[in-house]
Amino acid sequence: MLNRSFHLEIRTPEQSVYEADVTSVSAPGVEGNFQILAGHIPFLTALEVGEIRIRESSDTPQLMATSGGVFEVLRTGVTVLVETAEWASEIDVARAESALERAQAQLTTNAPDLNRPRAEAALARAQNRIKVASNL
């Protein structure tokens, strides 16, 4: 099998998180998960909270937790702009579990000042971080 590659760059507002030539990348699109291989047609889509899988060759994929952003495929390569990006191996599971418990507790209260969308987003991010870390 021919392993063709393409250039991938992943950036957060603060920094460049990853930049290399890869053979595939999978991401959590708002319409569902998708995978990009070399030669894919150009397109632009929004990302949800989820897991980005990067494969540089036939090696084991590298996993990253992300909290949403924009994914752009051009003929010259792929650019991913995300709100946050955290390598699976760097996730503090205890901290993620604590955030999960806080978000669940907030959502079970009927506090009048509860920002429900914000609490639901925090819950989704914590669940995703725990899931990605467990996929190692």
TIRO-2110 file (N, C-alpha, C; in Angstrom, 1 decimal):
// TIRO-2110
0.8, -1.2, 0.0, N, 1, A
0.0, 0.0, 0.0, CA, 1, A
0.9, 1.2, 0.0, C, 1, A
0.5, 2.2, -0.8, N, 2, A
1.3, 3.5, -0.9, CA, 2, A
0.8, 4.4, 0.2, C, 2, A
1.8, 4.8, 1.0, N, 3, A
1.5, 5.8, 2.1, CA, 3, A
1.8, 7.2, 1.7, C, 3, A
0.9, 7.8, 1.0, N, 4, A
1.0, 9.2, 0.6, CA, 4, A
0.8, 10.1, 1.9, C, 4, A
1.5, 11.2, 1.9, N, 5, A
1.3, 12.1, 3.1, CA, 5, A
0.9, 13.5, 2.7, C, 5, A
0.5, 14.3, 3.6, N, 6, A
0.1, 15.7, 3.4, CA, 6, A
0.5, 16.5, 4.7, C, 6, A
0.6, 17.8, 4.6, N, 7, A
1.0, 18.6, 5.7, CA, 7, A
-0.2, 18.9, 6.6, C, 7, A
0.0, 18.7, 7.9, N, 8, A
-1.1, 19.0, 8.9, CA, 8, A
-0.5, 20.0, 9.9, C, 8, A
-1.3, 21.0, 10.2, N, 9, A
-1.0, 22.0, 11.3, CA, 9, A
-2.2, 22.1, 12.2, C, 9, A
-2.0, 22.0, 13.5, N, 10, A
-3.0, 22.2, 14.5, CA, 10, A
-2.6, 23.3, 15.4, C, 10, A
-3.5, 24.3, 15.5, N, 11, A
-3.2, 25.5, 16.3, CA, 11, A
-4.3, 25.8, 17.3, C, 11, A
-3.9, 26.3, 18.5, N, 12, A
-4.9, 26.9, 19.4, CA, 12, A
-4.7, 28.4, 19.3, C, 12, A
-5.5, 29.2, 20.0, N, 13, A
-5.2, 30.7, 20.0, CA, 13, A
-3.9, 31.1, 20.6, C, 13, A
-3.3, 30.2, 21.4, N, 14, A
-2.1, 30.5, 22.1, CA, 14, A
-0.8, 30.0, 21.4, C, 14, A
-0.9, 28.9, 20.7, N, 15, A
0.3, 28.3, 20.1, CA, 15, A
0.0, 27.3, 19.0, C, 15, A
1.1, 27.0, 18.3, N, 16, A
1.1, 25.9, 17.4, CA, 16, A
1.3, 24.6, 18.2, C, 16, A
0.3, 23.7, 18.1, N, 17, A
0.4, 22.4, 18.9, CA, 17, A
1.0, 21.3, 18.2, C, 17, A
0.9, 21.3, 16.8, N, 18, A
1.4, 20.2, 16.1, CA, 18, A
1.6, 20.6, 14.6, C, 18, A
2.7, 20.2, 14.0, N, 19, A
3.0, 20.5, 12.6, CA, 19, A
3.9, 19.4, 12.1, C, 19, A
3.4, 18.7, 11.1, N, 20, A
4.2, 17.6, 10.5, CA, 20, A
3.5, 17.1, 9.2, C, 20, A
4.1, 16.2, 8.5, N, 21, A
3.5, 15.5, 7.4, CA, 21, A
2.9, 14.2, 7.9, C, 21, A
1.7, 13.9, 7.6, N, 22, A
0.9, 12.8, 8.1, CA, 22, A
0.3, 12.0, 7.0, C, 22, A
-0.1, 10.8, 7.3, N, 23, A
-0.8, 10.0, 6.2, CA, 23, A
-2.3, 10.0, 6.4, C, 23, A
-2.8, 10.4, 7.7, N, 24, A
-4.2, 10.5, 7.9, CA, 24, A
-4.5, 11.3, 9.1, C, 24, A
-5.7, 11.9, 9.2, N, 25, A
-6.1, 12.6, 10.4, CA, 25, A
-7.6, 12.4, 10.5, C, 25, A
-8.1, 12.1, 11.7, N, 26, A
-9.6, 11.9, 11.9, CA, 26, A
-10.0, 13.0, 12.9, C, 26, A
-11.2, 13.5, 12.8, N, 27, A
-11.6, 14.5, 13.6, CA, 27, A
-13.2, 14.5, 13.9, C, 27, A
-13.6, 15.1, 14.9, N, 28, A
-15.1, 15.1, 15.3, CA, 28, A
-15.8, 16.3, 14.6, C, 28, A
-16.3, 16.1, 13.4, N, 29, A
-17.1, 17.2, 12.8, CA, 29, A
-18.5, 17.3, 13.4, C, 29, A
-19.1, 18.5, 13.2, N, 30, A
-20.4, 18.7, 13.7, CA, 30, A
-21.4, 17.8, 13.0, C, 30, A
-21.1, 17.3, 11.8, N, 31, A
-22.0, 16.3, 11.1, CA, 31, A
-21.6, 14.9, 11.4, C, 31, A
-20.6, 14.7, 12.2, N, 32, A
-20.1, 13.3, 12.5, CA, 32, A
-18.5, 13.2, 12.3, C, 32, A
-18.0, 12.2, 12.8, N, 33, A
-16.5, 12.0, 12.6, CA, 33, A
-16.1, 11.8, 11.2, C, 33, A
-15.0, 12.2, 10.8, N, 34, A
-14.5, 12.0, 9.4, CA, 34, A
-13.0, 11.8, 9.4, C, 34, A
-12.5, 11.3, 8.3, N, 35, A
-11.0, 11.0, 8.2, CA, 35, A
-10.6, 11.7, 6.9, C, 35, A
-9.4, 12.2, 6.9, N, 36, A
-8.8, 12.9, 5.7, CA, 36, A
-7.5, 12.1, 5.4, C, 36, A
-7.4, 11.8, 4.1, N, 37, A
-6.2, 11.1, 3.5, CA, 37, A
-5.6, 12.0, 2.5, C, 37, A
-4.4, 11.8, 2.0, N, 38, A
-3.8, 12.6, 1.0, CA, 38, A
-4.7, 12.7, -0.3, C, 38, A
-4.8, 13.8, -0.9, N, 39, A
-5.6, 14.0, -2.1, CA, 39, A
-7.0, 14.3, -1.9, C, 39, A
-7.4, 14.5, -0.6, N, 40, A
-8.8, 14.8, -0.3, CA, 40, A
-9.2, 16.1, -1.0, C, 40, A
-10.5, 16.2, -1.3, N, 41, A
-10.9, 17.5, -1.9, CA, 41, A
-11.0, 18.6, -0.8, C, 41, A
-10.8, 19.8, -1.2, N, 42, A
-10.8, 20.9, -0.3, CA, 42, A
-12.2, 21.1, 0.4, C, 42, A
-12.2, 21.3, 1.7, N, 43, A
-13.5, 21.7, 2.3, CA, 43, A
-13.2, 22.3, 3.7, C, 43, A
-14.2, 22.8, 4.3, N, 44, A
-14.2, 23.5, 5.6, CA, 44, A
-15.3, 23.1, 6.4, C, 44, A
-15.1, 22.7, 7.7, N, 45, A
-16.1, 22.3, 8.6, CA, 45, A
-15.8, 22.7, 10.0, C, 45, A
-16.9, 22.8, 10.8, N, 46, A
-16.7, 23.1, 12.2, CA, 46, A
-16.5, 21.7, 13.0, C, 46, A
-15.8, 21.8, 14.1, N, 47, A
-15.5, 20.7, 14.9, CA, 47, A
-16.3, 20.8, 16.2, C, 47, A
-16.6, 19.6, 16.8, N, 48, A
-17.2, 19.5, 18.1, CA, 48, A
-16.2, 19.1, 19.1, C, 48, A
-16.6, 19.0, 20.3, N, 49, A
-15.7, 18.4, 21.4, CA, 49, A
-15.5, 16.9, 20.9, C, 49, A
-14.3, 16.5, 21.0, N, 50, A
-14.0, 15.1, 20.6, CA, 50, A
-12.5, 14.8, 20.5, C, 50, A
-12.2, 13.8, 19.8, N, 51, A
-10.8, 13.2, 19.7, CA, 51, A
-10.3, 13.5, 18.2, C, 51, A
-9.1, 14.0, 18.2, N, 52, A
-8.4, 14.0, 16.9, CA, 52, A
-7.3, 12.9, 16.9, C, 52, A
-7.3, 12.1, 15.8, N, 53, A
-6.4, 11.0, 15.6, CA, 53, A
-5.5, 11.4, 14.5, C, 53, A
-4.2, 11.3, 14.8, N, 54, A
-3.2, 11.7, 13.8, CA, 54, A
-2.3, 10.4, 13.5, C, 54, A
-2.1, 10.1, 12.3, N, 55, A
-1.3, 9.0, 11.9, CA, 55, A
-0.2, 9.5, 11.0, C, 55, A
1.0, 9.4, 11.4, N, 56, A
2.2, 9.8, 10.6, CA, 56, A
2.6, 8.8, 9.6, C, 56, A
2.4, 7.5, 9.9, N, 57, A
2.7, 6.4, 9.0, CA, 57, A
1.8, 5.3, 9.5, C, 57, A
2.3, 4.1, 9.3, N, 58, A
1.5, 2.9, 9.8, CA, 58, A
1.6, 2.7, 11.3, C, 58, A
2.3, 3.6, 11.9, N, 59, A
2.5, 3.5, 13.4, CA, 59, A
1.1, 3.7, 14.1, C, 59, A
1.2, 3.5, 15.4, N, 60, A
0.0, 3.8, 16.2, CA, 60, A
-0.4, 5.3, 16.2, C, 60, A
-1.6, 5.6, 16.1, N, 61, A
-2.0, 7.0, 16.0, CA, 61, A
-1.8, 7.7, 17.3, C, 61, A
-1.6, 9.0, 17.1, N, 62, A
-1.4, 9.9, 18.2, CA, 62, A
-2.8, 10.5, 18.5, C, 62, A
-3.2, 10.6, 19.8, N, 63, A
-4.6, 11.0, 20.1, CA, 63, A
-4.5, 12.4, 20.9, C, 63, A
-5.5, 13.2, 20.6, N, 64, A
-5.6, 14.5, 21.1, CA, 64, A
-7.0, 14.8, 21.5, C, 64, A
-7.3, 15.4, 22.7, N, 65, A
-8.6, 15.8, 23.0, CA, 65, A
-8.7, 17.3, 22.6, C, 65, A
-9.9, 17.6, 22.0, N, 66, A
-10.1, 19.0, 21.6, CA, 66, A
-11.5, 19.4, 22.0, C, 66, A
-11.7, 20.7, 22.1, N, 67, A
-13.0, 21.2, 22.5, CA, 67, A
-13.7, 22.0, 21.4, C, 67, A
-13.4, 21.6, 20.2, N, 68, A
-14.1, 22.3, 19.1, CA, 68, A
-13.2, 23.3, 18.4, C, 68, A
-13.7, 23.6, 17.1, N, 69, A
-12.9, 24.6, 16.3, CA, 69, A
-13.3, 24.5, 14.9, C, 69, A
-12.3, 24.7, 14.0, N, 70, A
-12.5, 24.7, 12.6, CA, 70, A
-11.5, 23.9, 11.9, C, 70, A
-11.9, 23.1, 10.9, N, 71, A
-11.0, 22.2, 10.2, CA, 71, A
-11.1, 22.6, 8.7, C, 71, A
-9.9, 22.9, 8.1, N, 72, A
-9.8, 23.3, 6.7, CA, 72, A
-8.9, 22.4, 5.9, C, 72, A
-9.4, 21.9, 4.8, N, 73, A
-8.6, 21.0, 3.9, CA, 73, A
-8.4, 21.9, 2.6, C, 73, A
-7.1, 22.1, 2.3, N, 74, A
-6.7, 22.7, 1.0, CA, 74, A
-5.9, 21.8, 0.2, C, 74, A
-5.6, 22.1, -1.0, N, 75, A
-4.7, 21.3, -1.8, CA, 75, A
-3.3, 21.3, -1.2, C, 75, A
-2.9, 22.3, -0.5, N, 76, A
-1.6, 22.4, 0.1, CA, 76, A
-1.4, 21.8, 1.5, C, 76, A
-2.5, 21.4, 2.1, N, 77, A
-2.5, 20.7, 3.4, CA, 77, A
-3.7, 21.0, 4.2, C, 77, A
-3.6, 20.6, 5.5, N, 78, A
-4.8, 20.7, 6.4, CA, 78, A
-4.4, 21.6, 7.5, C, 78, A
-5.3, 22.5, 7.9, N, 79, A
-5.1, 23.4, 9.0, CA, 79, A
-6.3, 23.2, 10.0, C, 79, A
-6.0, 23.0, 11.2, N, 80, A
-7.0, 22.8, 12.3, CA, 80, A
-6.8, 23.9, 13.3, C, 80, A
-7.8, 24.7, 13.5, N, 81, A
-7.8, 25.8, 14.5, CA, 81, A
-8.8, 25.3, 15.6, C, 81, A
-8.3, 25.1, 16.8, N, 82, A
-9.1, 24.6, 17.9, CA, 82, A
-9.0, 25.5, 19.1, C, 82, A
-10.1, 25.4, 19.9, N, 83, A
-10.1, 26.2, 21.1, CA, 83, A
-9.1, 25.7, 22.1, C, 83, A
-9.1, 24.4, 22.3, N, 84, A
-8.1, 23.7, 23.1, CA, 84, A
-7.6, 22.4, 22.5, C, 84, A
-6.4, 22.0, 22.8, N, 85, A
-5.9, 20.7, 22.3, CA, 85, A
-5.0, 20.1, 23.4, C, 85, A
-5.2, 18.9, 23.7, N, 86, A
-4.4, 18.3, 24.8, CA, 86, A
-4.1, 16.8, 24.4, C, 86, A
-2.8, 16.5, 24.3, N, 87, A
-2.4, 15.1, 24.0, CA, 87, A
-2.9, 14.2, 25.0, C, 87, A
-3.4, 13.0, 24.6, N, 88, A
-3.9, 12.0, 25.5, CA, 88, A
-3.0, 11.7, 26.6, C, 88, A
-1.7, 11.6, 26.3, N, 89, A
-0.7, 11.2, 27.3, CA, 89, A
-0.5, 12.3, 28.4, C, 89, A
-0.9, 13.6, 28.1, N, 90, A
-0.7, 14.7, 29.0, CA, 90, A
-2.0, 15.0, 29.8, C, 90, A
-3.1, 14.3, 29.6, N, 91, A
-4.3, 14.6, 30.3, CA, 91, A
-4.2, 14.2, 31.8, C, 91, A
-4.5, 15.1, 32.6, N, 92, A
-4.6, 14.8, 34.1, CA, 92, A
-6.0, 14.2, 34.4, C, 92, A
-6.1, 12.9, 34.4, N, 93, A
-7.4, 12.2, 34.6, CA, 93, A
-8.0, 12.6, 35.9, C, 93, A
-7.3, 12.7, 37.0, N, 94, A
-7.9, 13.1, 38.3, CA, 94, A
-8.5, 14.5, 38.2, C, 94, A
-7.9, 15.4, 37.5, N, 95, A
-8.4, 16.7, 37.3, CA, 95, A
-9.7, 16.7, 36.4, C, 95, A
-9.6, 15.9, 35.4, N, 96, A
-10.8, 15.7, 34.5, CA, 96, A
-12.0, 15.1, 35.2, C, 96, A
-11.7, 14.1, 36.1, N, 97, A
-12.8, 13.5, 36.9, CA, 97, A
-13.4, 14.5, 37.9, C, 97, A
-12.5, 15.4, 38.4, N, 98, A
-13.0, 16.4, 39.3, CA, 98, A
-13.9, 17.4, 38.6, C, 98, A
-13.5, 17.8, 37.4, N, 99, A
-14.3, 18.7, 36.6, CA, 99, A
-15.6, 18.1, 36.2, C, 99, A
-15.6, 16.8, 35.9, N, 100, A
-16.8, 16.0, 35.6, CA, 100, A
-17.8, 16.1, 36.8, C, 100, A
-17.3, 15.8, 38.0, N, 101, A
-18.1, 15.8, 39.2, CA, 101, A
-18.7, 17.2, 39.4, C, 101, A
-17.9, 18.2, 39.2, N, 102, A
-18.4, 19.6, 39.4, CA, 102, A
-19.5, 19.9, 38.4, C, 102, A
-19.3, 19.6, 37.2, N, 103, A
-20.3, 19.9, 36.1, CA, 103, A
-21.6, 19.1, 36.4, C, 103, A
-21.5, 17.8, 36.8, N, 104, A
-22.7, 17.0, 37.1, CA, 104, A
-23.4, 17.6, 38.3, C, 104, A
-22.7, 18.1, 39.3, N, 105, A
-23.3, 18.7, 40.5, CA, 105, A
-24.0, 20.0, 40.1, C, 105, A
-23.4, 20.8, 39.3, N, 106, A
-24.1, 22.0, 38.8, CA, 106, A
-25.4, 21.7, 38.1, C, 106, A
-25.3, 20.7, 37.2, N, 107, A
-26.5, 20.4, 36.4, CA, 107, A
-27.6, 19.8, 37.2, C, 107, A
-27.4, 19.3, 38.4, N, 108, A
-28.4, 18.7, 39.2, CA, 108, A
-29.1, 19.7, 40.1, C, 108, A
-28.5, 20.9, 40.2, N, 109, A
-29.1, 21.9, 41.0, CA, 109, A
-30.1, 22.7, 40.2, C, 109, A
-31.0, 23.4, 40.9, N, 110, A
-31.9, 24.2, 40.2, CA, 110, A
-31.6, 25.7, 40.5, C, 110, A
-30.4, 26.0, 40.7, N, 111, A
-29.9, 27.4, 41.0, CA, 111, A
-30.4, 28.3, 39.9, C, 111, A
-31.0, 29.4, 40.3, N, 112, A
-31.5, 30.4, 39.3, CA, 112, A
-30.4, 31.0, 38.5, C, 112, A
-29.2, 31.1, 39.0, N, 113, A
-28.1, 31.7, 38.3, CA, 113, A
-27.2, 30.7, 37.5, C, 113, A
-27.7, 29.4, 37.4, N, 114, A
-27.0, 28.4, 36.6, CA, 114, A
-27.0, 28.7, 35.1, C, 114, A
-25.8, 28.7, 34.6, N, 115, A
-25.6, 28.9, 33.1, CA, 115, A
-25.6, 27.5, 32.5, C, 115, A
-26.8, 27.0, 32.2, N, 116, A
-26.9, 25.6, 31.7, CA, 116, A
-26.0, 25.2, 30.5, C, 116, A
-26.0, 26.0, 29.5, N, 117, A
-25.1, 25.7, 28.3, CA, 117, A
-23.6, 25.6, 28.7, C, 117, A
-23.2, 26.5, 29.6, N, 118, A
-21.8, 26.5, 30.0, CA, 118, A
-21.5, 25.2, 30.8, C, 118, A
-22.4, 24.8, 31.7, N, 119, A
-22.2, 23.6, 32.5, CA, 119, A
-22.3, 22.4, 31.6, C, 119, A
-23.1, 22.4, 30.7, N, 120, A
-23.2, 21.2, 29.7, CA, 120, A
-21.9, 21.1, 28.9, C, 120, A
-21.4, 22.3, 28.5, N, 121, A
-20.1, 22.3, 27.7, CA, 121, A
-19.0, 21.8, 28.6, C, 121, A
-18.9, 22.2, 29.9, N, 122, A
-17.9, 21.7, 30.8, CA, 122, A
-18.0, 20.2, 31.0, C, 122, A
-19.2, 19.7, 31.1, N, 123, A
-19.5, 18.3, 31.3, CA, 123, A
-18.9, 17.5, 30.0, C, 123, A
-19.3, 18.0, 28.8, N, 124, A
-18.8, 17.3, 27.6, CA, 124, A
-17.3, 17.3, 27.5, C, 124, A
-16.7, 18.4, 27.8, N, 125, A
-15.2, 18.5, 27.8, CA, 125, A
-14.6, 17.5, 28.7, C, 125, A
-15.1, 17.5, 30.0, N, 126, A
-14.5, 16.5, 31.0, CA, 126, A
-14.7, 15.1, 30.5, C, 126, A
-15.9, 14.7, 30.0, N, 127, A
-16.1, 13.4, 29.6, CA, 127, A
-15.2, 13.0, 28.4, C, 127, A
-15.0, 14.0, 27.5, N, 128, A
-14.1, 13.7, 26.4, CA, 128, A
-12.7, 13.5, 26.8, C, 128, A
-12.2, 14.3, 27.7, N, 129, A
-10.8, 14.2, 28.2, CA, 129, A
-10.6, 12.8, 28.8, C, 129, A
-11.5, 12.4, 29.6, N, 130, A
-11.4, 11.1, 30.3, CA, 130, A
-11.4, 10.0, 29.2, C, 130, A
-12.3, 10.1, 28.2, N, 131, A
-12.4, 9.1, 27.2, CA, 131, A
-11.1, 9.0, 26.3, C, 131, A
-10.6, 10.2, 26.0, N, 132, A
-9.4, 10.2, 25.2, CA, 132, A
-8.2, 9.6, 25.9, C, 132, A
-8.1, 10.0, 27.2, N, 133, A
-7.0, 9.5, 28.0, CA, 133, A
-7.1, 7.9, 28.2, C, 133, A
-8.3, 7.4, 28.2, N, 134, A
-8.5, 6.0, 28.4, CA, 134, A
-8.2, 5.2, 27.1, C, 134, A
-8.1, 5.9, 26.0, N, 135, A
-7.8, 5.2, 24.7, CA, 135, A
-6.4, 5.0, 24.4, C, 135, A
-5.5, 5.4, 25.4, N, 136, A
-4.1, 5.1, 25.2, CA, 136, A
-3.7, 3.7, 25.1, C, 136, A
END
